[in-house]
């Protein structure tokens, strides 16, 4: 896998998390999480509900700013720089894009949903925007379904199509890291496999952090996988090794084999 090739050449860490703690009032969502995400790998995160997976993603690009109850301690480094020391948070979120489980479409056309971020970055040429829109919709496995109605409202698409539109919108910012939080919840199995193929191709261009409640999806996609449980990162390892039973903690094996979840 790509991660193995990177390791042979010398590992480059895209994200480094040290002693991350997250609280919501008196509730501890994460405690003492330390891990590293390598450049150009798909890093999977699995675990049951309320394990702290989504809170972890929010801390990576400072989305805790949107939640007054969320308190984050510890260090998150992106390209070697502490994200909490970066002044331009919006630039950070452009470089670390995110797609959440339920689609959030902007109240505009399909075309403008994807073209908005490039426009805001200064791209005005229609031909260039056309290329970006087509490329991103194609990568999100949506182009063939919407190419003849780009001027229709994105909100009129089906739930699965809106989810793919959200992915296309995230890709339009050319992120260095793409975070996906259970992207396949609202997507049918056939489309899920198409998007998985896209993610495998994108790995050569960006780093992907994939939170999934489908352990076999992690096995298909992730180079390495972390298992979160009760607000802690229980174990991290090469994905195939974990699924072959090479685990340090029996709870990891129990979760992977479906004994709880």
C-alpha positions as CSV (number, residue, x, y, z in Angstrom):
1,X,0.0,0.0,0.0
2,X,1.0,3.6,-0.3
3,X,1.9,3.9,3.3
4,X,4.4,1.1,3.0
5,X,6.1,2.9,0.1
6,X,6.2,6.1,2.1
7,X,7.8,4.4,5.0
8,X,10.5,3.0,2.8
9,X,11.3,6.5,1.6
10,X,11.1,8.1,5.0
11,X,7.8,8.9,6.8
12,X,6.5,12.4,6.5
13,X,3.8,13.3,9.1
14,X,1.0,15.5,7.8
15,X,-0.7,15.7,11.2
16,X,0.7,15.1,14.7
17,X,-1.5,15.0,17.7
18,X,-0.1,15.1,21.2
19,X,-2.0,14.5,24.5
20,X,-5.3,15.7,23.0
21,X,-8.1,16.2,25.5
22,X,-11.7,17.3,24.6
23,X,-14.4,18.1,27.1
24,X,-18.0,19.3,26.8
25,X,-18.7,20.8,30.2
26,X,-18.1,18.0,32.6
27,X,-18.2,15.3,29.9
28,X,-14.9,14.0,28.7
29,X,-15.1,13.1,25.0
30,X,-11.4,12.3,24.5
31,X,-8.5,11.9,26.9
32,X,-4.8,11.7,26.2
33,X,-4.9,10.9,22.4
34,X,-1.6,11.0,20.7
35,X,-1.1,9.8,17.1
36,X,0.4,10.8,13.7
37,X,-1.1,10.8,10.3
38,X,1.3,10.3,7.4
39,X,1.3,12.2,4.2
40,X,-0.5,10.5,1.4
41,X,-2.1,7.8,3.4
42,X,-5.7,6.9,4.2
43,X,-5.9,6.9,7.9
44,X,-8.9,5.0,9.2
45,X,-10.6,5.6,12.5
46,X,-13.1,3.0,13.8
47,X,-15.0,2.6,17.0
48,X,-18.6,2.5,18.5
49,X,-20.8,5.6,18.9
50,X,-19.7,8.1,21.5
51,X,-16.1,7.0,21.2
52,X,-14.9,10.6,20.4
53,X,-14.3,10.1,16.7
54,X,-16.2,13.1,15.4
55,X,-14.8,15.3,18.2
56,X,-11.3,14.3,17.2
57,X,-12.0,15.5,13.6
58,X,-13.4,18.8,14.8
59,X,-10.2,19.5,16.8
60,X,-8.0,19.0,13.7
61,X,-9.2,22.1,11.9
62,X,-10.5,24.0,14.9
63,X,-14.2,23.5,14.4
64,X,-14.5,23.6,18.2
65,X,-14.8,27.4,17.6
66,X,-18.4,26.7,16.6
67,X,-19.3,25.0,19.9
68,X,-18.9,27.2,23.0
69,X,-19.2,24.1,25.2
70,X,-16.3,22.3,23.6
71,X,-12.9,22.6,25.3
72,X,-9.7,21.4,23.6
73,X,-6.3,20.9,25.3
74,X,-3.2,19.4,23.8
75,X,-1.4,19.9,20.6
76,X,-2.4,19.4,17.0
77,X,0.3,20.1,14.4
78,X,-0.4,20.4,10.7
79,X,2.7,20.4,8.5
80,X,4.7,20.9,11.7
81,X,2.8,24.0,12.9
82,X,0.5,24.1,15.9
83,X,-3.0,24.8,14.4
84,X,-3.9,26.9,17.5
85,X,-1.1,29.3,16.7
86,X,-2.3,29.9,13.1
87,X,-4.1,33.2,12.8
88,X,-6.1,32.5,9.6
89,X,-8.5,29.8,10.7
90,X,-10.4,30.0,7.4
91,X,-7.2,29.3,5.4
92,X,-6.6,26.3,7.7
93,X,-10.1,24.9,6.9
94,X,-9.5,25.3,3.3
95,X,-6.4,23.1,3.6
96,X,-8.1,20.6,5.9
97,X,-11.5,19.9,4.4
98,X,-14.3,17.9,6.0
99,X,-17.4,16.0,4.9
100,X,-19.9,15.1,7.7
101,X,-22.4,12.2,7.7
102,X,-25.4,14.2,6.6
103,X,-25.2,16.5,3.6
104,X,-25.4,20.2,4.1
105,X,-26.2,21.8,0.7
106,X,-25.8,25.5,0.1
107,X,-29.0,27.2,-1.1
108,X,-27.7,27.6,-4.7
109,X,-27.3,25.7,-7.9
110,X,-25.3,22.5,-8.2
111,X,-22.7,24.5,-10.3
112,X,-22.4,27.3,-7.7
113,X,-22.1,24.8,-4.8
114,X,-18.9,23.6,-6.3
115,X,-17.7,26.9,-7.9
116,X,-18.2,29.0,-4.7
117,X,-14.9,28.2,-3.0
118,X,-12.8,28.7,-6.2
119,X,-14.6,32.0,-6.8
120,X,-13.8,33.1,-3.2
121,X,-10.2,32.3,-3.8
122,X,-10.1,34.7,-6.8
123,X,-10.9,32.5,-9.8
124,X,-13.2,34.4,-12.1
125,X,-12.7,32.8,-15.5
126,X,-15.7,30.8,-16.5
127,X,-13.8,28.3,-18.5
128,X,-11.5,27.6,-15.6
129,X,-14.4,27.3,-13.2
130,X,-16.1,24.9,-15.6
131,X,-13.1,22.6,-15.5
132,X,-13.0,22.7,-11.7
133,X,-16.7,21.9,-11.4
134,X,-16.6,19.0,-13.8
135,X,-13.4,17.6,-12.2
136,X,-14.8,17.7,-8.7
137,X,-18.2,16.3,-9.6
138,X,-16.5,13.5,-11.5
139,X,-14.3,12.7,-8.6
140,X,-17.4,12.6,-6.3
141,X,-19.1,10.2,-8.7
142,X,-21.8,12.7,-9.5
143,X,-21.0,14.3,-12.9
144,X,-22.9,11.8,-15.1
145,X,-26.0,12.3,-13.1
146,X,-26.1,16.1,-13.0
147,X,-24.2,17.3,-16.0
148,X,-27.4,18.3,-17.8
149,X,-28.9,20.2,-14.9
150,X,-26.0,22.1,-13.3
151,X,-28.3,25.1,-12.9
152,X,-30.8,23.2,-10.8
153,X,-30.8,23.7,-7.0
154,X,-28.5,21.4,-5.2
155,X,-31.2,21.0,-2.5
156,X,-33.4,19.2,-5.1
157,X,-31.0,16.3,-5.4
158,X,-31.6,13.0,-3.5
159,X,-29.9,12.5,-0.2
160,X,-27.1,10.4,-1.6
161,X,-26.5,12.9,-4.4
162,X,-26.4,15.8,-1.9
163,X,-23.7,13.9,0.0
164,X,-21.7,13.5,-3.1
165,X,-22.2,17.2,-3.9
166,X,-20.8,17.9,-0.4
167,X,-17.7,15.8,-1.3
168,X,-17.3,17.7,-4.6
169,X,-17.5,21.0,-2.8
170,X,-14.8,19.9,-0.3
171,X,-12.6,18.8,-3.2
172,X,-13.1,22.2,-5.0
173,X,-10.8,23.8,-2.4
174,X,-7.9,21.4,-3.3
175,X,-7.4,20.4,0.3
176,X,-4.1,18.9,1.6
177,X,-6.1,16.8,4.1
178,X,-9.7,15.5,3.4
179,X,-11.6,14.3,6.5
180,X,-14.7,12.2,5.9
181,X,-17.0,11.3,8.8
182,X,-19.1,8.3,7.9
183,X,-19.7,9.6,4.4
184,X,-21.6,6.5,3.3
185,X,-24.5,6.8,5.7
186,X,-26.7,8.5,3.1
187,X,-25.2,6.8,0.0
188,X,-26.3,3.5,-1.6
189,X,-23.8,0.6,-1.7
190,X,-23.0,0.9,-5.4
191,X,-22.2,4.6,-5.1
192,X,-20.3,4.0,-1.9
193,X,-18.0,1.7,-3.9
194,X,-17.6,4.3,-6.6
195,X,-16.6,6.9,-4.0
196,X,-14.2,4.5,-2.4
197,X,-12.4,4.0,-5.8
198,X,-12.2,7.8,-6.0
199,X,-10.6,8.0,-2.5
200,X,-8.0,5.5,-3.5
201,X,-7.0,7.7,-6.4
202,X,-7.0,10.9,-4.3
203,X,-4.5,9.3,-1.9
204,X,-1.7,10.2,-4.4
205,X,-2.7,13.9,-4.1
206,X,-3.8,14.4,-0.5
207,X,-4.0,12.8,2.9
208,X,-7.3,11.3,3.9
209,X,-8.7,10.8,7.4
210,X,-11.6,8.4,7.3
211,X,-14.0,7.9,10.2
212,X,-16.3,4.9,9.4
213,X,-18.7,2.7,11.3
214,X,-18.2,0.1,8.7
215,X,-15.1,-1.9,9.7
216,X,-14.9,-3.6,6.3
217,X,-14.7,-0.2,4.7
218,X,-11.7,0.6,6.8
219,X,-10.2,-2.6,5.7
220,X,-10.8,-1.9,2.1
221,X,-9.4,1.7,2.2
222,X,-7.1,2.5,5.1
223,X,-3.4,2.1,5.2
224,X,-3.4,2.3,8.9
225,X,-6.4,2.2,11.3
226,X,-6.9,3.6,14.8
227,X,-9.5,2.1,17.2
228,X,-11.2,4.6,19.5
229,X,-13.2,3.4,22.5
230,X,-14.7,5.4,25.5
231,X,-12.8,8.6,24.6
232,X,-9.4,6.9,24.1
233,X,-7.3,5.8,21.2
234,X,-6.9,2.1,22.2
235,X,-4.7,1.0,19.3
236,X,-3.2,2.0,16.0
237,X,-1.8,-0.4,13.5
238,X,-1.4,-1.5,9.9
239,X,-4.9,-2.1,8.8
240,X,-4.5,-5.5,7.3
241,X,-2.4,-6.7,10.3
242,X,-5.2,-5.6,12.7
243,X,-7.8,-7.5,10.7
244,X,-5.6,-10.5,10.6
245,X,-5.6,-10.5,14.4
246,X,-2.3,-8.8,15.1
247,X,-3.7,-6.6,17.9
248,X,-2.3,-5.4,21.2
249,X,-5.7,-5.0,23.0
250,X,-8.4,-7.8,22.9
251,X,-11.1,-5.1,22.7
252,X,-9.8,-4.2,19.3
253,X,-10.3,-7.8,18.1
254,X,-13.7,-7.9,19.7
255,X,-14.8,-4.8,17.9
256,X,-13.4,-5.8,14.5
257,X,-15.1,-9.2,14.8
258,X,-18.4,-7.6,15.7
259,X,-18.7,-8.8,19.3
260,X,-19.8,-5.3,20.3
261,X,-20.4,-2.0,18.5
